């Protein structure tokens, strides 16, 4: 199992942030299905102010390329992504087509 961590911002508006949180209290079933089918075993999103942090644990069948292709071919995922983009704001260093930015692990506590 591999773990990947990502960051993304939300638009800094209390009403938009509240609406975004409500959507994530009941994710569309098609989105959950698409996540699981791609090889993602566990996914968590945390929020502080308007900064999001996502932890994704994936199995050996997962690849970013495959997930991207699956998402492009899934109209419900495209609809979800378009809806979420109303609330999300790319980090300043993101390229024009990037949303969630993969973070580098810089420390790990060992037993």
C-alpha positions as CSV (number, residue, x, y, z in Angstrom):
1,X,0.0,0.0,0.0
2,X,1.3,3.4,-1.0
3,X,0.3,6.8,0.5
4,X,0.0,10.0,-1.4
5,X,-0.7,13.4,0.1
6,X,-2.1,16.4,-1.8
7,X,-3.0,20.1,-1.1
8,X,-5.6,22.4,-2.6
9,X,-7.2,25.6,-1.5
10,X,-10.9,26.6,-1.4
11,X,-12.1,30.0,-2.3
12,X,-11.9,32.0,0.9
13,X,-15.6,32.5,1.5
14,X,-17.4,31.1,4.5
15,X,-20.6,30.2,2.6
16,X,-18.7,28.4,-0.2
17,X,-16.6,26.5,2.3
18,X,-19.8,25.5,4.2
19,X,-21.4,24.3,0.9
20,X,-18.3,22.4,0.0
21,X,-18.3,20.6,3.3
22,X,-21.9,19.6,2.9
23,X,-21.2,18.0,-0.5
24,X,-18.5,16.0,1.2
25,X,-20.9,14.7,3.9
26,X,-22.7,12.8,1.2
27,X,-20.5,12.1,-1.8
28,X,-22.3,11.0,-4.9
29,X,-22.2,7.2,-5.1
30,X,-20.7,7.3,-8.6
31,X,-17.8,9.2,-7.3
32,X,-17.2,6.7,-4.5
33,X,-17.4,3.9,-7.0
34,X,-14.9,5.6,-9.3
35,X,-12.5,6.1,-6.5
36,X,-12.6,2.5,-5.4
37,X,-12.4,1.1,-9.0
38,X,-9.1,3.0,-9.6
39,X,-7.3,1.2,-6.8
40,X,-7.7,3.8,-4.0
41,X,-8.3,1.9,-0.8
42,X,-8.6,4.8,1.6
43,X,-9.1,8.6,1.1
44,X,-9.4,11.3,3.7
45,X,-9.7,15.1,3.2
46,X,-8.9,17.6,6.0
47,X,-9.6,21.3,6.1
48,X,-8.0,24.2,8.0
49,X,-9.4,27.6,7.1
50,X,-9.5,27.4,3.3
51,X,-6.6,24.9,2.8
52,X,-7.5,21.3,2.0
53,X,-5.2,18.3,2.7
54,X,-5.9,14.9,1.1
55,X,-4.4,11.6,2.1
56,X,-4.8,8.8,-0.4
57,X,-3.8,5.2,0.2
58,X,-3.7,3.0,-2.9
59,X,-3.1,-0.6,-3.8
60,X,-0.7,-2.0,-6.4
61,X,-3.2,-1.6,-9.2
62,X,-3.4,2.2,-8.9
63,X,-1.7,4.6,-11.3
64,X,-2.2,8.3,-11.7
65,X,-2.4,7.9,-15.5
66,X,-5.1,5.2,-15.3
67,X,-7.1,7.3,-12.7
68,X,-6.9,10.3,-15.0
69,X,-8.1,8.4,-18.1
70,X,-10.9,6.8,-16.1
71,X,-12.0,10.2,-14.9
72,X,-12.0,11.7,-18.4
73,X,-14.3,8.9,-19.6
74,X,-16.7,9.2,-16.7
75,X,-19.4,11.9,-17.2
76,X,-20.4,11.8,-13.5
77,X,-16.8,12.4,-12.4
78,X,-16.6,15.3,-14.9
79,X,-19.8,16.7,-13.6
80,X,-18.5,16.4,-10.0
81,X,-15.2,18.0,-10.8
82,X,-16.9,20.9,-12.6
83,X,-19.2,21.4,-9.6
84,X,-16.3,21.2,-7.1
85,X,-14.2,23.7,-9.1
86,X,-16.8,26.4,-8.1
87,X,-15.5,26.1,-4.6
88,X,-11.8,25.2,-5.2
89,X,-8.9,27.5,-6.0
90,X,-5.6,26.2,-7.3
91,X,-2.5,26.8,-5.2
92,X,-0.3,29.7,-6.5
93,X,2.3,27.3,-8.0
94,X,-0.2,25.1,-9.8
95,X,-0.1,24.8,-13.6
96,X,-3.3,25.9,-15.5
97,X,-4.6,22.3,-15.7
98,X,-3.7,21.3,-12.1
99,X,-6.0,21.1,-9.1
100,X,-4.7,18.9,-6.2
101,X,-0.9,19.2,-5.9
102,X,1.1,16.2,-4.8
103,X,3.1,16.9,-1.7
104,X,6.6,15.6,-0.9
105,X,7.1,13.8,2.3
106,X,9.9,15.4,4.2
107,X,9.7,13.6,7.6
108,X,8.6,10.4,9.1
109,X,8.8,9.4,12.8
110,X,10.3,5.9,13.1
111,X,9.5,3.6,16.1
